[in-house]
């Protein structure tokens, strides 16, 4: 009986480890850890930056980029993070799973303290913000503060904003998976508002092949939210076109 009990505990630990590894690779870990908070639905923002795995990831980013001048910096959540660091010469992908504008500000504190500099920055946020009860005004304020930090503290001469990503219609019906499409649409309006106020470009056309109307195409996603190989190829090509365009303007 004792052996059965021990075997059961070991089996549960193994299964939990497999689940954590899987969710981390698929981009869900940050979201799941925040949602584990019993007061999740009452929280106006995320608590990602309090998670040890997030802190470790940022520490690693700082360790490999401190006191460096990077030509192109990418910022965003799991959708951008899953593209890896193959996004052009002298570039770095700082995107982290689960990121919102709030945790983006926390990440930037570490990067600015480490004297990381970016000639230009591409920012893809809003997808996770739409899941939380983030107030419109707070999101706009946070986004403008992010832009200010990138320009004033990190030296970015060019900043491009990307729209929040729509999920598939099916995924949008489950708040534990993705925000409702009207909610994402609302945040895209806010991103356009920020872009207009800051006199920045927002690249929506490059992402349009990923969507059918205001929904992610089912054949370009692995789970209704994150991009599969074909989807990532389209997104990567869109980002590389932006990088090439920015290079022509310098």
C-alpha positions as CSV (number, residue, x, y, z in Angstrom):
1,X,0.0,0.0,0.0
2,X,2.9,2.3,0.9
3,X,4.6,1.6,-2.4
4,X,1.4,2.4,-4.3
5,X,1.1,5.7,-2.5
6,X,4.7,6.7,-3.3
7,X,4.2,5.6,-6.9
8,X,1.1,7.8,-7.1
9,X,3.0,10.8,-5.8
10,X,5.9,10.3,-8.2
11,X,3.5,9.9,-11.2
12,X,1.7,13.1,-10.3
13,X,5.0,15.0,-10.1
14,X,6.0,13.6,-13.5
15,X,2.7,14.5,-15.1
16,X,2.8,18.0,-13.6
17,X,6.4,18.5,-14.9
18,X,5.3,17.5,-18.4
19,X,2.3,19.9,-18.3
20,X,4.5,22.8,-17.2
21,X,7.1,22.1,-19.9
22,X,4.3,21.8,-22.5
23,X,2.6,25.0,-21.5
24,X,5.9,26.8,-21.4
25,X,6.7,25.8,-24.9
26,X,3.2,26.7,-26.2
27,X,3.2,30.1,-24.6
28,X,0.6,29.5,-21.9
29,X,2.8,29.3,-18.8
30,X,2.7,33.0,-18.0
31,X,-1.0,33.2,-18.4
32,X,-1.7,30.1,-16.4
33,X,0.5,31.2,-13.4
34,X,-1.3,34.5,-13.3
35,X,-4.8,33.0,-13.6
36,X,-3.9,30.6,-10.7
37,X,-4.5,33.6,-8.4
38,X,-8.0,33.1,-6.9
39,X,-8.7,36.8,-7.5
40,X,-7.7,36.7,-11.2
41,X,-11.0,38.1,-12.5
42,X,-10.8,41.0,-10.1
43,X,-7.2,42.0,-11.0
44,X,-6.9,45.0,-13.3
45,X,-3.5,43.9,-14.4
46,X,-1.1,40.9,-14.5
47,X,1.4,39.7,-11.8
48,X,3.8,38.1,-14.3
49,X,6.8,40.0,-13.0
50,X,6.5,38.4,-9.6
51,X,7.0,34.9,-11.1
52,X,10.5,33.4,-10.6
53,X,10.6,32.0,-14.1
54,X,9.9,35.4,-15.6
55,X,12.6,37.0,-13.4
56,X,15.0,34.3,-14.5
57,X,14.2,35.0,-18.2
58,X,14.7,38.7,-17.8
59,X,18.0,38.1,-15.9
60,X,19.2,36.0,-18.8
61,X,18.3,38.7,-21.4
62,X,20.1,41.3,-19.3
63,X,23.2,39.0,-19.0
64,X,23.5,38.6,-22.8
65,X,22.6,42.2,-23.8
66,X,23.9,44.5,-21.1
67,X,26.0,47.5,-22.3
68,X,25.2,46.7,-25.9
69,X,23.9,48.7,-28.8
70,X,21.3,46.7,-30.7
71,X,20.1,47.7,-34.1
72,X,16.5,46.2,-33.8
73,X,14.8,45.2,-30.6
74,X,11.6,43.2,-30.6
75,X,9.2,43.3,-27.6
76,X,6.0,41.4,-27.2
77,X,4.3,38.2,-25.7
78,X,4.4,34.5,-26.6
79,X,3.3,35.0,-30.2
80,X,6.5,37.1,-30.9
81,X,8.7,35.1,-28.5
82,X,8.0,31.9,-30.4
83,X,9.8,33.4,-33.5
84,X,13.1,33.1,-31.6
85,X,16.1,35.2,-32.3
86,X,16.3,34.8,-36.1
87,X,14.9,38.2,-37.0
88,X,17.8,39.9,-38.8
89,X,21.3,41.0,-38.2
90,X,22.1,42.7,-34.9
91,X,18.7,42.1,-33.5
92,X,17.3,40.7,-30.2
93,X,13.9,39.3,-29.4
94,X,13.0,40.4,-25.9
95,X,9.4,39.0,-26.1
96,X,8.3,36.9,-23.2
97,X,5.2,34.6,-22.8
98,X,2.3,36.3,-21.1
99,X,3.6,39.8,-21.4
100,X,1.3,42.8,-21.1
101,X,2.0,46.5,-21.1
102,X,2.4,46.4,-17.3
103,X,5.0,43.6,-17.3
104,X,6.7,45.2,-20.3
105,X,7.4,48.3,-18.2
106,X,8.9,46.0,-15.5
107,X,11.1,44.4,-18.1
108,X,12.3,47.7,-19.4
109,X,13.4,48.7,-15.9
110,X,15.9,45.9,-15.9
111,X,17.0,46.6,-19.5
112,X,17.6,50.3,-18.9
113,X,19.5,49.7,-15.7
114,X,21.7,47.3,-17.7
115,X,22.4,50.1,-20.3
116,X,20.8,48.2,-23.2
117,X,20.3,50.4,-26.2
118,X,18.2,49.9,-29.2
119,X,18.4,51.9,-32.5
120,X,14.8,50.9,-33.3
121,X,12.1,49.0,-31.5
122,X,9.1,46.9,-32.7
123,X,6.4,46.5,-30.0
124,X,3.7,43.9,-30.2
125,X,1.4,44.1,-27.1
126,X,-2.3,44.1,-26.3
127,X,-3.2,40.5,-26.9
128,X,-2.8,39.6,-23.2
129,X,-3.9,43.0,-21.9
130,X,-7.3,42.3,-23.5
131,X,-7.8,39.3,-21.2
132,X,-7.5,41.3,-18.0
133,X,-9.8,44.0,-16.7
134,X,-7.4,46.7,-17.8
135,X,-8.9,50.2,-18.0
136,X,-8.5,51.9,-21.4
137,X,-6.8,54.9,-19.9
138,X,-4.3,52.9,-18.0
139,X,-3.4,50.8,-21.1
140,X,-2.9,54.0,-23.1
141,X,-0.8,55.5,-20.3
142,X,1.3,52.4,-20.0
143,X,1.9,52.2,-23.8
144,X,3.0,55.8,-24.0
145,X,5.3,55.3,-21.0
146,X,6.8,52.2,-22.8
147,X,7.4,54.4,-25.9
148,X,9.0,57.2,-23.8
149,X,11.3,54.7,-22.2
150,X,12.4,53.2,-25.5
151,X,13.1,56.6,-26.9
152,X,14.6,58.5,-24.0
153,X,16.3,55.8,-22.0
154,X,17.1,53.2,-24.6
155,X,17.9,55.6,-27.5
156,X,15.3,54.2,-30.0
157,X,15.0,56.6,-33.0
158,X,12.3,54.5,-34.6
159,X,9.4,52.7,-32.9
160,X,6.8,50.7,-34.7
161,X,3.6,49.3,-33.0
162,X,2.0,46.1,-34.0
163,X,-1.8,45.4,-33.4
164,X,-3.0,42.9,-30.9
165,X,-3.6,39.5,-32.3
166,X,-7.0,38.1,-32.9
167,X,-7.6,34.4,-32.0
168,X,-9.9,32.0,-33.9
169,X,-13.6,32.5,-33.3
170,X,-13.8,29.3,-31.3
171,X,-10.8,30.2,-29.0
172,X,-12.3,33.7,-28.4
173,X,-15.3,32.1,-26.7
174,X,-13.2,30.8,-23.9
175,X,-11.7,33.6,-21.7
176,X,-9.2,31.2,-20.2
177,X,-7.7,30.8,-23.7
178,X,-8.2,34.2,-25.5
179,X,-10.0,37.5,-25.2
180,X,-13.3,37.9,-27.0
181,X,-12.8,39.4,-30.5
182,X,-14.7,42.6,-29.7
183,X,-12.4,43.1,-26.7
184,X,-9.3,42.7,-28.9
185,X,-10.8,45.1,-31.4
186,X,-11.2,47.6,-28.6
187,X,-7.5,47.3,-27.7
188,X,-6.5,47.7,-31.3
189,X,-8.4,51.0,-31.3
190,X,-6.4,52.0,-28.3
191,X,-3.1,51.1,-30.0
192,X,-4.1,53.2,-33.0
193,X,-4.9,56.0,-30.6
194,X,-1.4,55.7,-29.0
195,X,0.2,55.6,-32.4
196,X,-1.6,58.7,-33.5
197,X,-0.7,60.6,-30.3
198,X,3.0,59.6,-30.5
199,X,3.2,60.1,-34.3
200,X,4.2,56.4,-34.8
201,X,3.4,53.9,-37.5
202,X,1.3,50.8,-36.8
203,X,1.7,47.9,-39.2
204,X,-1.6,46.1,-39.6
205,X,-1.3,45.3,-43.3
206,X,1.6,43.0,-42.8
207,X,-0.4,40.8,-40.5
208,X,-3.6,40.7,-42.5
209,X,-2.7,37.4,-44.3
210,X,-3.0,35.7,-40.8
211,X,-6.6,36.7,-40.4
212,X,-9.9,36.3,-42.1
213,X,-11.8,39.4,-41.1
214,X,-11.2,39.7,-37.4
215,X,-10.4,36.1,-36.6
216,X,-7.2,34.1,-36.9
217,X,-7.2,31.6,-39.7
218,X,-7.6,28.1,-38.3
219,X,-5.0,26.7,-40.7
220,X,-2.4,29.1,-39.3
221,X,-2.6,28.2,-35.6
222,X,-1.8,25.3,-33.4
223,X,-4.3,26.0,-30.7
224,X,-6.5,28.9,-31.8
225,X,-4.1,31.5,-30.3
226,X,-0.5,30.7,-31.1
227,X,0.9,30.5,-34.7
228,X,1.9,27.2,-36.2
229,X,4.9,26.9,-38.6
230,X,3.0,28.5,-41.5
231,X,1.7,31.3,-39.3
232,X,5.1,32.0,-37.8
233,X,6.6,32.2,-41.3
234,X,4.0,34.9,-42.3
235,X,4.6,36.9,-39.1
236,X,8.4,36.6,-39.4
237,X,8.3,37.9,-43.0
238,X,6.1,40.8,-41.9
239,X,8.6,41.8,-39.2
240,X,11.5,41.5,-41.6
241,X,9.8,43.7,-44.1
242,X,9.4,46.3,-41.3
243,X,13.1,46.0,-40.5
244,X,14.0,46.5,-44.1
245,X,11.7,49.5,-44.4
246,X,13.1,51.1,-41.3
247,X,16.7,50.5,-42.6
248,X,15.8,52.5,-45.8
249,X,14.6,55.4,-43.7
250,X,17.9,55.8,-41.7
